[in-house]
Amino acid sequence: MELSVQIENLFRRDRSKLVGFIRERVRSKEEAEDILQDVFANVLAAASEVTEPIENLGAWVFTAIRNRIIDSYRKKRPQTFTDTIYSDDEGDVASFENFLSDISLSPERSLVSRTIREAIMAALDELPKEQKYAFVKNEFEGVSFREMAEETGENINTLLARKRYAVLYLRKRLKELYENLQD
């Protein structure tokens, strides 16, 4: 059987298993679908160049998928605190900033928005100034750790650690509010 036909059969037969494998490692189902499509397009294109038989086609495809997931991690920014603070009814992460700035909010949602904003600001004020600086600069102002390091003369790993401690504290401090919002 021709290699491209074997690849197509593998895709049809194991598609849901492959999407599940990818989905466990990426943020959204859409991203998982995109990665799978991209990998299969690349695998089919590469199949025309293969001269030796492939002993384990499934392993070859899984390796290609794993490599593509790693590439996607390298290309995107790390998940931020604001990415994890709010999720919609379907469990998809929504933009926290969009939630807070949505002018079409009902009075109830406006109250929730204000409550979240006030809780975050109060929690930020409880942080040591170095942690607050690293968190605010990176999360709210979009300043990279490299830029912060150049600006402050601090080591990048020090700044990363400070932000990590800030995120851990904020998650713990805001957990009850988050859980109440989920009800």
Secondary structure by P-SEA (a helix, b strand, c coil): ccaaaaaaaaaaacaaaaaaaaaaccccaaaaaaaaaaaaaaaaaaccccccccccaaaaaaaaaaaaaaaaaaaccccccccccccccccccccaaaaaacccccaaaaaaaaaaaaaaaaaaaaccaaaaaaaaacccccccaaaaaaaccccaaaaaaaaaaaaaaaaaaaaaaaaaaac
